[in-house]
Amino acid sequence: MSRPSPAISVSTSAPAIANGHVSLLQPPEKQAIRATRAVSMSVSKTSLLDDSQYTDVDPDKLFMQYPISEVKFVQQRLRADADAKQEELRLMVGERYRDLLQASSSIISIATSAQRVKQALEETKEIILSQEEPPLPQRTSIQNGTDTHLYTLQLLSAHIKLLLDAPEHLWRFIERKKYLTASWLFLLARVVHRSLVREDEQDIKWSNEGVNILEDFPLVQRQWETVSQFRSQIIHKATLSLRDYDSTVEDTCAIMVTLHLLDSRPLTETLSVFLSQRSKTLHNSLSWQYNSNSAELSPHKQNGHAVTSGLTNVVSSDFRRRPVREIKEATHTALDAIARTVKAAKGIFEAEESRPSLVRRVLEHIQSDSSSSSDTAQGSPTELYLTTQSLLTTLPSSTHFLLLPPDLRSYKPYVDLDSSSSLVQPLQFTEKLGEWFRKSISNLQKSVTRWFSDLHSVKELWSVRTSTLRWLPTCGLEKYELSEMTRVFDDLCRHRAVEIWKLRITGSLDSFSQRLDSNLLSLTEGGNSKHKGAMIILSTNA
C-alpha cells in the first residue's frame, strides 16, 4: 500500500487562517522581509548576546536558551564576521605574497649576476694564463742599483721636506736663543730653494727628469715666501738679546757671527751694535731711583703716632739698612753691566798671544773643511763650531735628510776672510771700547751722585764704599780699568762725605746760633727783671 503524499507546505498551500480571518498568500520575497522584521523586532525585544560571546557560545546551549529567530541572527552575525576576517586575510596574504615575489626575484637576479661575474673572472684567468709573460722593462740608466728617476724623486722629496720643516725648527731655535743655528738653517733653506728653482751647472737638472718645479710644485715657492720672513725675525731677536749682559762670551759671539752672516754687517759694525745695546741696558740700570717714601721708618708716623722733630733728627742721623742695601745693589748692577760688557768685547774681538780672536776662529772654521778645523774646535762649544751635518742630525727627520746631495750636506756659508768686513783692527777696537767705557763711567757718576744724595750719614756712605771696593777686584777687569773705576768711586764718596759734613756743620752752626740767641734772650730778660725789683725796693725804703 502506498502512503499518501504529504501535504503541501504552508508557504504554497491554501491561504492560512489566523484569528478567524483568511490571509491571502504572498510572494516569498515579502515573506522573507517580514521574517527579517519579525526577527529584528524579536531581537530588539529580547536580550541578545554580546559580540564577545559569539565565539564562546555552545550551539546546543544556544538552541536551548534562545528562540530560532535569535539563533538565526547570531548565525548571520557570525557569518558576516567570518567573511570580513576572510577578506582581511586575503588582502594581507596578497601584499606579503607580492613582497615575497619581489624578494625572490631579486635573489634570483643577484644569483644570476654573481654567476656571470664568476664566469667572467674564470674566463679572464684563463686568458691571462694563456698569455706569455711580458719582457722586463729596459731601464735607461742605473745608478748604484737604483732607478735614476726614483732617485731623483727621492732627492726632490728631501729638498721639499727641508723647506716644509724649516719654519717649525726656526721658531724652536729662536725660542731657545740659538740664533747662529737658526741663521745657518735659514741660509741652508735658501740654498735648497735656489737649487730647486734654478738649474745651475752644479745643481741637479730637474727638467731632464721631466719635473718642472714651479709648475708641478707651486708649494715650493709659497713655502719659501714663508721661510724668507724669518730673516728679519732672527736679526731683530738677536739684536735685542745683546742687551742681556748675563750672557756668556760664547753666546754673545754666536750673535755677532749671526749678524755678520745673515745681515751682512762688518764686524766693526757688529761691535758698534753690541756696545749700543749694552748702553741701553746700562741706561735702564742707571735710571733706578730710591723711593724714600717707603723707608723702613716713616718720618710722619711710627706705630700710629706722630713723630716729633727730635725723633726725625735721630732717624736721619742713624744708620738705615734699607737705603744702604738698595743703593749697594744698584751700584753693583751698574758696575757689573760695565764689567761684563768690557770682558765680553775683549773675549770676542781681542786676539790672544798665540791664537786669533774668538770671532776670527769661528769664521775660519766656517770656511775651512771639517778635517782641518777639528783641532780648532777642540775644547770649544759646539754651538759656535757648527756644521750642516751636525745641524741636520739634530732635526727630527735627520734620516730623510741623508738623501740630500753631498754638496748640500756639507754646505757652509761663504765668508771672505781677507775682506775688511771680517776683520777688526786692534787699534780700532781699543778706541771704540775705550770710548764706550769712558762714556759709561761718566753716566755712572751722574747716577751714583744722585743715589748718594739719599745717604744721610758718613756711616751709610762708608758701608756702600767698602762693599763696592771689595767687589771690584772680583769683576775680572784689568788693572787700569779697575784703577779708573776705583778712582771715580772714591771721588764720588769723597764728594758726598764733604757734603754730609758741610750739612752737619751747617746744621750744628744753626743749632748753636739758635741756642745762643735763646740763652742771651733769657739772660737779658732775667737782668731786666732783677733791675726792676731793686728799683721797687729802693722806692719803698725812701
C-alpha positions in Angstrom: 0.0 0.0 0.0 1.3 3.3 -0.9 1.2 6.0 1.5 -0.5 9.3 0.5 1.7 12.2 -0.5 2.4 14.7 2.2 0.6 17.9 2.3 1.9 21.0 0.7 3.9 23.4 3.0 2.3 26.5 4.4 4.0 28.8 2.0 2.5 27.1 -1.0 -0.8 25.8 0.4 -4.1 27.5 0.7 -4.5 30.7 2.5 -3.9 30.4 6.2 -6.5 31.2 8.8 -5.4 33.4 11.7 -7.6 34.8 14.4 -10.6 33.7 12.4 -9.6 35.6 9.3 -8.3 34.3 6.0 -4.9 35.7 4.9 -4.0 35.7 1.3 -0.8 34.1 0.1 2.2 36.5 -0.5 5.3 36.1 -2.6 8.4 34.6 -1.0 10.4 38.0 -1.1 7.8 39.7 1.0 7.7 36.8 3.4 11.5 37.0 3.9 11.3 40.7 4.5 8.5 40.1 7.0 10.5 37.4 8.7 13.6 39.6 9.0 11.5 42.4 10.5 10.0 39.9 12.9 13.4 38.6 13.8 14.7 42.2 14.4 11.7 43.0 16.4 12.1 39.9 18.5 15.8 40.6 18.9 15.1 44.1 20.0 12.6 42.9 22.5 14.8 40.2 23.9 18.3 40.5 25.3 20.7 39.5 22.6 24.2 38.0 23.1 27.2 40.3 23.2 29.7 40.2 20.4 32.3 38.8 22.7 30.1 35.8 23.4 29.7 34.7 19.8 32.8 32.8 19.7 32.5 31.1 23.1 28.8 30.1 22.8 27.8 26.4 22.6 25.4 25.6 19.7 23.4 23.2 21.9 23.0 25.7 24.7 22.1 28.3 22.1 19.2 26.3 20.8 18.1 25.5 24.3 18.2 29.1 25.7 17.1 31.2 22.7 14.4 31.0 20.0 15.1 30.2 16.4 14.9 33.9 15.4 17.8 34.8 17.7 19.8 31.8 16.7 19.4 32.9 13.0 20.5 36.4 13.9 23.6 35.0 15.7 24.3 32.9 12.6 24.1 35.9 10.4 26.5 37.9 12.6 29.0 35.1 12.8 28.9 34.6 9.0 29.4 38.3 8.4 32.4 38.3 10.8 33.9 35.3 9.1 33.5 36.9 5.7 35.3 40.1 7.0 38.1 38.1 8.5 38.5 36.1 5.4 38.7 39.2 3.2 41.3 40.8 5.6 43.3 37.6 5.5 43.1 37.5 1.7 44.4 41.1 1.5 47.2 40.6 3.9 48.4 37.4 2.2 48.2 39.2 -1.1 50.5 42.0 0.0 53.0 39.7 1.7 52.9 37.5 -1.4 53.9 40.4 -3.6 56.8 41.2 -1.3 57.9 37.6 -1.3 57.7 37.5 -5.1 59.8 40.7 -5.4 62.4 39.3 -2.9 62.7 36.1 -4.7 63.1 37.8 -8.0 65.9 40.0 -6.5 67.6 36.9 -5.1 67.4 35.2 -8.4 68.8 38.3 -10.2 71.7 38.6 -7.7 72.5 34.9 -8.1 72.5 35.3 -11.9 74.8 38.3 -11.8 77.2 36.6 -9.4 77.3 33.6 -11.6 78.1 35.9 -14.6 80.8 37.7 -12.6 82.3 34.4 -11.6 82.3 33.1 -15.1 83.9 36.3 -16.4 86.6 36.0 -13.8 87.3 32.5 -14.7 87.5 33.5 -18.4 89.9 36.3 -17.5 92.1 34.0 -15.5 92.2 31.5 -18.4 93.1 34.3 -20.9 95.8 35.7 -18.6 97.3 32.2 -18.0 97.3 31.5 -21.7 99.3 34.7 -22.5 103.1 34.7 -22.4 105.0 36.6 -19.7 105.9 40.2 -20.7 109.6 41.0 -21.1 111.3 43.0 -18.3 111.4 46.8 -18.9 114.6 48.2 -20.3 115.9 50.8 -17.9 117.7 53.7 -19.4 120.4 54.1 -16.7 121.3 52.5 -13.4 122.9 54.4 -10.5 124.1 52.2 -7.6 121.4 49.6 -8.5 118.6 52.2 -8.2 116.3 53.7 -10.8 117.5 57.1 -11.7 114.0 58.6 -11.8 113.2 57.1 -8.4 116.5 58.6 -7.1 115.6 61.9 -8.5 112.2 61.8 -6.8 113.9 61.0 -3.5 116.2 63.9 -3.9 113.2 66.2 -4.6 111.3 64.9 -1.6 114.3 65.6 0.7 114.6 69.2 -0.7 110.9 69.9 -0.2 110.9 68.2 3.2 113.6 70.6 4.4 111.6 73.6 3.2 108.4 72.3 4.9 110.1 71.6 8.2 112.2 74.8 8.3 109.6 77.2 9.9 109.0 74.9 12.8 112.7 74.4 13.5 113.4 78.1 13.1 110.8 79.0 15.7 112.3 76.4 18.1 115.8 77.8 17.7 114.7 81.4 18.1 112.8 80.5 21.3 115.9 78.8 22.7 118.0 81.8 21.7 120.2 79.7 19.3 120.4 82.4 16.7 123.5 81.1 15.0 121.8 77.7 14.4 118.7 79.5 13.2 120.6 81.6 10.8 122.5 78.6 9.5 119.3 76.7 8.9 117.8 79.7 7.1 120.8 80.0 4.8 120.6 76.3 4.1 116.9 76.6 3.2 117.7 79.5 0.9 120.3 77.3 -0.9 117.8 74.4 -1.2 115.2 76.7 -2.7 117.7 78.0 -5.2 118.7 74.5 -6.2 115.0 73.8 -6.8 114.1 76.8 -8.9 117.4 77.4 -10.6 119.3 74.9 -12.7 122.9 75.9 -12.4 125.8 73.8 -13.5 126.4 72.4 -10.1 122.8 71.6 -9.3 120.5 68.8 -10.4 118.8 69.1 -13.8 115.2 68.6 -12.8 113.9 69.3 -16.3 116.0 66.4 -17.6 113.9 64.1 -15.4 110.6 65.6 -16.7 110.0 67.7 -13.5 109.1 71.3 -13.7 109.3 72.6 -10.1 107.4 75.8 -10.4 104.5 74.3 -12.4 104.3 70.9 -10.8 105.1 72.0 -7.2 103.8 75.6 -6.6 104.1 74.8 -2.9 107.9 75.3 -3.1 107.6 79.0 -3.9 104.9 79.6 -1.3 106.9 77.8 1.3 110.0 79.8 0.6 107.9 83.0 0.9 107.1 81.9 4.4 110.6 80.9 5.3 112.1 84.2 3.9 110.2 86.2 6.6 112.3 84.6 9.3 115.4 86.6 8.3 114.2 89.8 9.8 112.9 88.0 12.9 116.2 86.3 13.6 118.1 89.6 13.1 115.7 91.5 15.4 115.7 88.9 18.2 119.4 88.5 18.0 120.0 92.3 18.3 117.7 92.6 21.3 119.4 89.6 23.0 122.6 91.6 23.1 121.1 93.7 25.9 121.3 90.7 28.2 124.7 91.3 30.0 124.4 87.9 31.8 125.0 86.1 28.5 128.3 84.1 28.2 131.0 85.2 25.8 130.3 82.2 23.5 126.6 83.1 23.2 127.4 86.8 22.5 130.0 85.7 19.9 127.4 83.5 18.2 125.1 86.5 18.0 127.9 88.6 16.4 128.5 85.9 13.8 124.7 85.7 13.2 124.6 89.4 12.4 127.7 89.1 10.2 126.3 86.2 8.2 122.6 86.9 8.0 122.7 90.7 7.9 126.0 91.1 6.0 127.3 93.5 8.6 131.0 94.1 9.0 132.5 93.0 12.3 133.2 96.6 13.2 129.5 97.5 12.8 128.5 94.5 14.9 130.8 95.7 17.6 129.1 99.1 17.5 125.7 97.4 17.7 126.8 95.4 20.6 128.1 98.4 22.5 124.9 100.4 21.7 122.7 97.7 23.0 124.7 97.4 26.2 124.4 101.2 26.6 120.7 100.8 26.6 120.9 98.1 29.3 123.2 100.3 31.4 120.8 103.2 30.9 118.0 101.1 32.3 120.1 100.2 35.3 121.2 103.8 35.9 117.6 105.1 35.7 116.8 103.4 39.1 115.8 105.8 41.8 115.5 105.2 45.6 112.0 105.6 46.9 112.4 107.4 50.1 108.6 107.4 50.8 108.7 103.7 51.5 111.6 103.8 54.0 111.7 101.4 57.0 110.6 104.2 59.4 108.4 106.9 58.0 109.1 110.4 59.3 105.4 111.1 59.7 104.1 108.1 61.6 105.6 105.5 63.9 103.3 102.8 65.4 100.3 105.0 64.6 101.7 108.1 66.4 103.1 111.3 65.0 106.9 111.6 65.1 108.4 114.6 66.8 111.1 116.8 65.3 113.6 115.4 67.7 112.9 111.9 66.7 113.2 112.8 63.0 116.7 114.1 63.5 117.6 110.9 65.2 116.2 108.8 62.4 118.1 110.8 59.7 121.4 110.6 61.5 121.1 106.9 62.5 122.2 104.0 60.2 119.4 103.0 57.8 119.7 99.5 56.4 117.2 99.6 53.6 118.6 102.5 51.5 122.1 101.3 52.0 121.2 97.8 50.7 119.3 99.1 47.7 122.0 101.6 46.7 124.6 98.9 47.0 122.6 96.6 44.7 122.0 99.3 42.2 125.7 100.3 42.2 126.9 96.7 41.8 124.4 96.1 39.0 125.6 99.1 37.0 129.3 98.2 37.6 128.6 94.6 36.7 127.0 95.6 33.4 130.0 97.7 32.5 132.5 95.0 33.6 130.7 92.2 31.7 130.4 94.2 28.6 134.1 95.0 28.6 135.1 91.4 29.2 132.7 90.1 26.5 134.1 92.6 23.9 137.6 91.6 24.7 136.9 87.9 24.8 135.3 88.1 21.3 137.4 90.6 19.4 140.7 90.7 21.2 143.4 88.3 20.0 145.3 86.2 22.4 149.1 85.7 22.4 149.2 82.6 20.2 145.7 82.4 18.9 143.5 84.8 16.9 140.3 86.3 18.4 137.3 84.1 19.1 135.2 85.5 16.3 138.1 85.1 13.9 138.4 81.4 14.8 134.7 80.8 14.3 134.8 82.4 10.8 137.9 80.4 9.9 136.1 77.3 11.0 133.1 78.1 8.8 135.4 78.5 5.7 137.7 75.6 6.4 136.8 71.9 5.9 135.9 69.7 8.9 139.2 67.8 8.9 141.4 70.9 9.2 139.2 72.6 11.7 138.9 69.7 14.2 141.9 71.0 16.2 140.5 74.4 16.3 137.1 73.2 17.6 138.6 71.2 20.4 137.7 72.5 23.8 135.2 74.9 22.3 131.4 74.8 22.5 129.6 73.0 19.6 127.2 75.9 19.2 130.0 78.0 17.8 131.7 75.5 15.6 128.6 74.4 13.7 128.3 72.3 10.6 125.5 71.4 8.3 125.9 67.8 9.1 125.6 68.4 12.9 122.6 70.6 12.3 120.7 68.1 10.2 121.4 65.3 12.8 119.6 67.4 15.5 116.4 67.7 13.4 113.6 65.1 13.8 113.8 64.0 10.1 117.6 63.6 10.1 117.4 60.2 8.3 115.3 61.6 5.5 117.8 64.4 5.0 120.5 61.9 4.3 119.1 61.8 0.7 120.3 65.3 0.1 123.2 65.6 -2.2 126.7 65.8 -0.7 127.2 69.5 -1.6 124.1 70.5 0.5 125.1 68.2 3.4 128.5 69.8 3.5 127.2 73.4 2.9 128.9 76.3 4.8 128.1 80.0 4.4 130.6 81.9 2.5 132.9 84.2 4.5 135.6 86.3 2.9 138.4 86.1 5.4 140.6 88.5 3.5 137.9 91.2 3.4 138.0 94.2 5.8 134.4 93.4 6.8 135.7 90.2 8.5 138.4 92.0 10.5 138.5 94.3 13.4 141.7 96.2 13.7 143.2 96.2 17.3 143.6 100.0 17.3 140.0 100.5 16.2 138.7 98.0 18.7 140.6 99.7 21.6 139.3 103.1 20.6 135.7 102.0 20.4 135.8 100.1 23.6 137.7 102.9 25.4 135.2 105.5 24.3 132.3 103.4 25.4 134.0 102.7 28.8 134.6 106.4 29.5 131.1 107.4 28.5 129.6 104.7 30.7 131.7 105.8 33.6 130.5 109.4 33.1 126.9 108.3 33.1 127.6 106.2 36.2 129.0 109.2 38.0 125.8 111.1 37.4 123.6 108.4 38.6 125.7 107.5 41.7 125.8 111.1 42.7 122.0 111.1 42.6 121.9 107.8 44.6 124.4 109.0 47.2 122.1 112.0 47.9 119.8 109.6 49.8 122.6 108.6 52.1 122.4 110.9 55.2 125.4 109.8 57.2 129.0 109.0 56.6 128.4 105.6 58.1 126.0 104.7 55.4 128.3 106.1 52.7 131.2 104.2 54.1 129.2 100.9 54.1 128.4 101.4 50.4 132.0 102.3 49.6 133.5 99.4 51.5 131.2 96.9 49.8 131.8 98.2 46.3 135.6 98.4 46.7 135.6 94.8 47.9 133.5 93.7 44.9 135.6 95.5 42.2 138.6 93.1 42.2 136.3 90.1 41.5 134.7 91.6 38.4 137.6 90.5 36.1 138.7 93.8 34.7 142.3 94.8 34.1 144.3 97.0 36.4 144.0 100.3 34.6 140.2 99.8 34.3 139.9 98.8 38.0 142.0 101.8 39.0 139.9 104.1 36.9 136.6 102.8 38.4 138.1 102.9 41.9 139.3 106.5 41.4 135.9 107.6 40.2 134.1 105.9 43.0 136.4 107.3 45.6 135.9 110.8 44.2 132.2 110.3 44.4 132.4 109.1 48.0 134.7 111.9 49.0 132.5 114.5 47.4 129.4 113.1 49.2 131.2 112.9 52.5 132.2 116.5 52.2 128.6 117.4 51.5 127.4 115.4 54.5 129.9 117.1 56.8 129.1 120.5 55.5 125.4 119.8 56.1 126.2 118.6 59.6 128.4 121.6 60.4 125.8 124.0 58.9 123.2 122.3 61.0 125.3 122.5 64.1 126.0 126.2 63.5 122.4 126.9 63.0 121.5 124.9 66.2 124.3 126.7 68.1 123.2 130.1 67.0 119.6 129.3 67.9 120.6 128.1 71.4 122.9 131.0 71.9 120.3 133.5 70.9 117.7 131.9 73.2 120.2 131.9 76.1 121.1 135.5 75.6 117.5 136.4 75.4 116.8 134.6 78.6 119.8 136.3 80.4 118.6 139.7 79.1 115.1 139.1 80.4 116.5 137.9 83.8 118.7 141.0 84.2 115.9 143.4 83.4 113.6 141.8 86.0 116.3 142.0 88.7 116.9 145.7 88.0 113.2 146.4 88.2 113.0 144.6 91.5 115.9 146.6 93.0 114.2 149.9 92.0 111.0 148.9 93.6 112.8 148.1 96.9 114.6 151.5 96.9 111.4 153.3 96.3 109.7 151.6 99.2 112.6 152.4 101.6 112.6 156.0 100.7 
